[in-house]
C-alpha cells in the first residue's frame, strides 16, 4: 500500500503540552513524520506536520479533530490520496475505535492544558535535538510529553534533516536544564531515539574546534585488529583490544603488549591495512561541512600515525595526534616511540590543540566511541559518544547511535539544507557542476571533493614527546 500524504496545520493559543497532545493523536496510527515546523508568535502557536500515512485517513482525521477540539485549537487537514470513497468507508468503520483512542488522548491533554507559567518562561531556553530513523509520532509524543511534564513549553520545532536520518530541533522554554536532560536521556532510551539537550546562547553556536577519535569513529572498525589479522595474531590482539576498550585493562599496557606482537612485520603490511580502511558513512560530509563553517577539525587517536596520516591528508584536517610505531629497515620493531597516547593523553591532546588554536575548551567538541575517549569527551565543551560502548554512553553529554557520522551536524544545529546549499556553492565554485554527497550512503563518497594538500604529512607526525604534531597548513 502506497503511503498517503497528510498535511496537518494546527493553530491556537500556545501552552505547555500542546505539541505532545497533537503528536499523541498521531501515535495510534501507522504514520511517519516527513516534516515538522512549529512557531509561536505572541502566545499563538502555528504547528505544521507533514505525515505519510499507511492506513485509514478518516481514522487519523478523527483522532486529530478530537484532540484539537479538546484543546480549543483550530486545525486543517489536507489528505492527498487517490480515492475519497475509500476514506469515507474506512472513516465509518474506524470511528468507534478512534473515539476510544481520542478519549484517552484527551485525558493526557487535560493534565497539561493549563496556562503557561510566566516565571517558568523567564528561565533559560534549551535546544532539544531529536534524531531517529525513522522518527515515529509515538516517540515524538513521548518526548514532547516529558518536556511538558517538566513545565517546558516548545516554542519552535524545525526539521533539520529527513535523510539519511530524520532530525528535529525544538526550542524549549520554562524547563530547568538538568531535570530536562535527565528526563530526556530516559525518554531517548525508551524510544530508541537520540536526544541531545543544550542550553541556548552564544556558547552553543560558538563551537570552533572538533576532535575526532579514529577507530570505530572516523573510520569503520579497528585498524589494529586488521593489522593483527595480517600478522596472524588476530585472536590474541582481539582479546586485548576488547578488554582495553571495555575499560578492563590499562590502555598503555595493552597497547604495548599488542604492538609487541607485531615485531618483524614489514611496514608494507601496515600500509596495506591503512589503504583498506574505510571512512564511516557521513564522515566526509561532517568534516567538509565543519571546515567550511570555519571549525578547526582534527584527530586524536590511540592508533598509529602511519594509519591516521592518510586521513589527515585526504580530509585536509588541521591537526592530529596518534601513537608512533617504531620502524627499522622497513620492519616494525614491536615498540611504540615516545609516550603512549592513552585515555589521559587523549584528553591532554584536546587541551593542547585547543590552546594552540586559541579556542577555549568550552568551545570544543570531542567525538569518540571507546573507554579511552571518556576523559577527552568530558574535557570538551561538548562530548559526543558516537555508537559508544556502554561506559562511554553513560559519561557523554550527548549520544549519537545512528550509523552516520554526519548526524553529529544536527546535534550542532546544522540542517541538511544548510549542508546541501553549501555543497552546491562549492560545486559551482569548483566548476564541476555537481555537489558531492556521501550522505551516509557509502563510506567512501565525497572523496572527490576533498583536496589533498601537496606533500602528505610524514609518518613522523606523532604525539611523541608529549606534544602532538600539527599537520602543516
Ligand atoms: Mg575508537
Boltz pocket constraint, residues with backbone or C-beta under 6 A from the ligand:
constraints:
  - pocket:
      binder: B
      contacts: [[A, 213], [A, 214], [A, 215], [A, 216], [A, 217], [A, 368], [A, 369], [A, 370]]
      max_distance: 6.0
